[in-house]
Each structure stands twice: as C-alpha cells, then as structure tokens.
Amino acid sequence: MQNFLGNLLRKLRKDNLFLILLACLALFTAMNPGKIARYPQLVDWPTIASLTGLLLLTKGLEISGALHWLGLKIVRIMATERAVALSLVATAALLSTVLTNDVALFVVIPLTLGVCRLAGMASTKLIVFEALAVNVGSALTPIGNPQNIFLWQRSGVSFVDFVLHMLPLVALMMAALLLLTGCVFGPRQVQSPDQLLREPLDTRLILLSVTLFPLFLVAVDLHYPGAAACALLAVFLILRPRMVSQLDWGLLLVFILMFIDLRLLTDTEAIKNMFQRLGLTQPLHLYFAGVGFSQFISNVPAAIALAEYSDNWRVMAYGVNVGGFGLMIGSLANLIALRLSGDRKAWMAFHLYAIPALAVATIMGYLLLGST
C-alpha cells in the first residue's frame, strides 16, 4: 500500500494539470473558506464511478492481450498509415454516437496504442484526431455526450428530432475531419505483419472483461454506477489485484478537482453577472456564448449554465458541441484522450489541430444557424 501511494504521489508531482487544478482550488478556498463543506457535493460522483469502472474494464482488455491481437488484425488489413488512421478515426466517431464520447475513447485509445506499436506509428497525433472524432460523432445523438443528454431531457423533443437537427453540422464536421486525416497521415507502408511478435492471450481475463463490460454499461444506464463500480473493484481485487494497482488513479483525482474548480467558478457573482449581460435571447449571442464559455468552464457546465437563461436547445446544442474543440478543457473527453495517450506533451499536439478545428466548426455552425 505504501509503495502504491508513493508511486501515485510521485506521478502527481509531475502532473501539470493536477498541480494547476490544485492551485486553483487553494485560491478558491482562500477566497471563500466557508464553502469547504460543500466540496464533496460539487463532484459528480456518478461520473467518477463510471470512469473508475471503464478504467478497470479497459485495463483488463489491455493486459489480457486482446487489444494487441485486434491491433494485429487491423495492421494486416490496413496497408498504410493513412488507412490505419482513417479506420480508427471513423471507428471512434461511430462508437461515440452510441457509447458516449468517453466510453468510445476508453475502447479505441488502448487499441490505438497497440496498433501504433505494431505498425511502427507515432500514437500521439492519431489519438489527438480520435479525440476530435469523438467530439464530432457524439454531437449527433442525444446519448452521445453529457451535454446532449441534458439538453435532450430538458427540451422534451424526440430522439429522431434531435438527430435530424444535429445531422447537418455533424456531417460537415466529419467530412472536414476525414479530409484532414487523409492529408495529415501519409501513404507510408506500415510494418509487415510477418515481423510482428504475438503476445500470449489471457483468455480468462478477456472473458471476464468482455462479460462485465455490457453488464457495467447497463448498470450505469439504470443509474447504478456507484454500486457497479464497487462490484467491479471487488471482483478485480480478488482475481487480479495487481491490475487494480496499475490503474491511472491520478486521472480520477484530476476529474474530482476539475468538478470542484469549475462549479466554484460558475457559482461566482462575476460569472453569473456576465451571463445576464450577454443578451442570450438572441440566437447568435447564445451560440457564441456556448462556444466561448466551453473554452473556460467545459461544455457540460456551459450547457447547464446557459439553460438557466434560454430554452433554445437547438442553438445551445450547436454552441456547446462546437465548443468541445479548441482548448483542452472544452470537453472532458479531450482530457481523457490526452491522459490515456501517456504522452505528457500531447496537449501541444492537441491544440495544434483543435484550435483551427474550433474556428472551422464555429463558422459551420454559424452558417447553418443563419440559414434556418
């Protein structure tokens, strides 16, 4: 236990995002120490429980060798880096429409890391494109991401109506992303499969992870994420205790701090007054507010905050989904992707593509709203 805590602390000391969030929390606490007792209530514990379960299950698939095996199959089918990139980016976008953007990343990124090792490709840039892809794909459906779930439930419209409204924007963004992917990743041949080494498959761990994955998702969908995550922890602690110690527990701490910091920020009078002065009854003001505020408080809190001042879910859905691009904090999926990449400099590559993507997507959304 001491070794585990020591290793975790050493990793957190080198985690810049964790240190920034911790410093922000210290500042908020110094400004208003009376709110300390409310800090646990500011954390979205169902989300933390869901992330814990997903980390466990995907770690099981990774350690079992299943993702290595699947990656080998992909490399054998796809002859070039461009083909590999297009297939994985499209897969990430498609999965995010039904599994939500964070679940899609937990499935695709470990697979991507394995594929890149097999194919001799750099993984960071491809993971950046997958982060962009899940932001695009998840925007299509009411169940693709948390902000859509919130706006869908609040609006009362049908599933089909929501999809039809988002379809033009998502189609344009996806076409642009696939075009960019094809340009960025070249025709270089990937490593020959004959030269790749096979890793032994842990069939018991594969069977356990694959069996528990859908059961966990059903439990989360039925609003029992805490109980489901505790059950998973108990199972893996008994059967695979070393695997549990290898999880990225620092990621969960980062999310906890982010929830507290962002909700303390949105609860300040300055932020509330800013929202009131923006003239959000005008659709374009509302749209640009959704895009802009997502860059600083993330798109889920932005959707919740804007809904207090407008009932125009159509414009808000465009704004906060476009706002997932740009800065890393625009979408929590961005943070998950960069964290899972294992590259501490991945945020630089992400912003190199995500900021121009924000500009292009913002223009697309503006033109579509203006034409309706």
N, C-alpha and C positions, 0 to 999 in steps of 0.2 A: 504493500500500500504506500509506504514511504517513497519507494522508487517511482511509483506511478505519479504521485503528487509532485515529486521533484522534477520529473520529466515534463509534466504539464506546466509547471511554473517557468521552467527554462524556455519552453516554447512560447509562452505568453509574453515573456520579457522581450522577445524578438518580433512579436506580432504588432506592427504599427497601428493597424486598425483597432485592435483591442486597447492599446495604450491611449489612442485618441478618444475612444468612447469612454474609457475610464476617467480621463482628464475632464471630459465634458460633464460626466456625472458628478465629479468632485466640485465643478464650478456651479452646477445647478443646486447641489446640496448646500454649498456655502451661501448661495443667494436666498434659499428658502429651506432651511433645515426642518421646518415643520412638516414637510411632505415626505420625509423618510419613511414613515409608517405606511404610506400608500404605495411605495415602490413595488412590492410584490403584486399588487393589484394592476399595475401598469403592464405587466408581462402577459403576453398571450400564451398561456401555458398549454392550451391545446396544440398550438403551432409547435412549441418546443417539444411536446410529447411526440407529435407526428414526425418531426425531424429526427428525434432520437431513434424511433423505430425504423425509419428509412436508412439511417446511417448503419444500423445493425444489419439489416437485410442485405444492403448492397455490399457491405464489408464481407458478409458471408459468401455472396456470389463471387466477389473478387478473390478471396482466399481459397475458395474451392477450386479455382482454375477454370470455371465455366466461362468467364469473360475472356480469358486467354484463348480458349477453344473457339468461341464465337468470333473473336478477332481474327484468328487464323482463317476461318471460313471467309470472312469479309475480304481479307487480303488476297486470298486465292481467286475471288471473283472479280475484284476491282484491280485493274492493272496499273492505274496511275494515281498520283496524289490527288489530282482533280476529281477523279471518280470516287475515291475514298471520302474526300471532303464533302462532295455533293450528297453522297448517300447518307452520311452521318448527320449533316445539317438538316436534310429533309426528314430524316427519322426523328430528330429532336423536335422539330416543328410539329410533326404529325402526332407524336406521343403527347405533346403538351396540350393538344386540343381536348384530350380525354382524361389524361392522368394528372393534369395541372403542371405548371412550369417547373416547380421544384422536384416533383416526382420524376418527371422526364429527365432532368439533369442527373438525379441520383442513379438512373438507369444508364444513360448514354455516356456520361463522363468517365466512369470507371472502364467502360467498354472502349472508349476513345483512347485512354491511356494505354490499354493493352494493344490496340490496333497500331498506335504510333510506335510502340516499342518493337512490334513485329515488322512493321513496314519501314522502319528507319526514318520516320517523320517527326518533326517538331510538334509537340502536342499543344503548346500554349495558344498559338494562333488559332488552331482548329477549335479549341474549347471556347475561345472568345466568340467565334462565329456560331457555335452552338448556343451560347448564352443569348446572342442576338436572335437566334432562331426560335428559342422557346418564348421569348418576349413577343415575337410575331405570331407564332402559332397559337399561343394561349389566349391572345386577344380575340380570337374568332368565336369562342363559345362561352356561355355563362359559367361553365365549370372549369375554364382553363386557368384561372388565377383568382386570388382572393378578392381583388377589386371588382372583378366581373361578377363574382358570386354575390358580393354586397350590393352592387348596383342592380343586378337582376332581381334579387329578392325585394329590394326597395321599390323597383319600378312596377312589378307585377305583370310584366309582359311575358309572352310565351318564349320557350326555348328557341323556336324557329324564328320568331320576330327578332330576337336578339342577334342570332347568327346572320340573318339577312342584312341587318343594319351594319354589322361589322365586316361583312364579306368584302365589299369594295376596297376598304382600307387595307385589310389583311392581304388580299390578292395583290395589290400594288406593292406593299412592303415585301411580300415573299418573293415576288418576281425580281425586285431590286436586289434582295439578299442573295438569291441564287445566281444572279448575273455577277454580282461582286465576288461571290465564292468561286465561280468559274474563272474569273480574271486573276484573283489573288493566288489560287493554288494552280500550279502548272502541270504540264504533261509528263513530268519525270516519272519513270517507272519505279514502282515500289519494289522492295526487296523480294527476291524469289522465294516462294513458299517452301521449296525444296531445301532451302538453307535454314529454315526456322526450326527451332527445337520445340518439341512437345513438352508440356508440363503435365504431371500426373493429375488426374481429376479426383477430387474428394467427393465421391458420389453421394455419400450420406449428407454432407453439408449442402450440396446442391439441392437434394431432395428436400431437406429441412427448410432451406431459404425459399425455394420455389413454392413450397406448400404454404408457408407462413405469409408470403408476400400478399396474395389476394385476400387472405383472411384479415390481415392487418388493415388493408385498404378498406375493406367492408366495415370493419370496426370503427375506423376513422370517419367513414361516411355516415355511420349511425351515431356519431358524436360520442364515441368512447375512446378517444385517442390516449388518454392517460392510463386507463386500465389495459389497453392493448400494448402500450409501450412497456408497462411494468411486467406484463406477461412475457413479452419477448426478452426483456432483460433477464428474467428468472430462467427462461429456457436456455439462453446462451451462457449465462453464468454457470449453469450446471453442466452443460455439454461442451462449451467452448470458452472457458474463462479468459484465456489469453487473447482471444479475438475481441472481447469487450474492452480490454485494456488498450487495444490498438485503435480504437475509435478516435475521431477528431473531436474530443470533448471541448476543446477551445472554441470550435465553431458554435457550439450551443451557448457558451458563455458570451460570445460576441453578439449573438442574437438577443440574449436576455438584456444585455446592456443597450443594444440598439432600441429595443422596445421601450425601455425606461427613458432613454435620452429623447427619442422622437416624441413621445407622448408628453414629456415635460415641456418640450419646445412648443408643441402645438397648443398647450394649455396656457401659454403666456399671453398677457394682455396685448403685447405688441403684435403677435401673430393674429390674434382674434380681430384686432382693430384693422389690420391690413386686409383681411378677408372682407370686412364690412365696407371698405372704401373702394373695392375693385369694380363695382358695378356688375356683379355676376348675373344679373338678369339679362344681360346682353350675351348671346351665344358665343361670339368670338372672344369676349373677355373671359368667359367661363372656360373656353377651350384653352386659351393660352395660360390661364391660371392653373389648369390641370397639368399642362406640360411643365410649366415653370416650378410649381411647388413640389412636384415629384422629384425634381433635382435636388431638393434640400431636405425633404421630410419623407421621401419614398412615395411610391404611387398609391399604396394602400391607405396610409394615413391621409394622403391628399384627397382621395375619393371620399373618405369618411368626413373630412372637414368640409369639403365643398358641398356635400349633400345637405349640410345644415343651412345653406344659402340658396339652393336651387333644386328644382325637381327635374331638370332637363338631363335625364340619364344618358340620352343619346350623345350629347356634346361631352358630358363628363367621361363617358366610356372612351371616346376618341382621345380626349386630352390625357387621361391618366395612363392609358395603354401606350400612347406615343411617348409619354414621359418615362417609360421604363428604359428607354435608350438614354444616351448622354452620360451623365456622371454615374459612377458605380452605385451610389445609394438610390438611384432612381427606381430600382426594383431589387427586392431581396433575392430574386433569382440570380442577379448579377453577382452578388456576394457569395452565394452558394457555389456558382461556377468557378469563380476565381479562387475560392478556398479549396475546392476539390482538385484544382489543377496542380496544386503542390508547388507552384512557382510564385515566389514572393514578389516578383517583378511583373506578374501577369496583368496587374492593374494598368500598367503603362501601355501594353499592347491593347488592352480592352478599350481604353479611352481614345486610342489612335483611330479605331474604327467606330466606336459607339457615338462619339460626338458628331462626326459627319452624318452618321445614321440618324441621329436625332434631328438634325437640320433637314434632311431629306424627308423623313417621316412627318415632321411638323408641317412642311409645305404640302405634302399629300393630304393630310388631314384637313388643312385649311381650304384647299381647293375643293375637296369633296363636300365639306360643310357649306362652302359658298355656293355650290351647285344645287343644293337641296332647298 
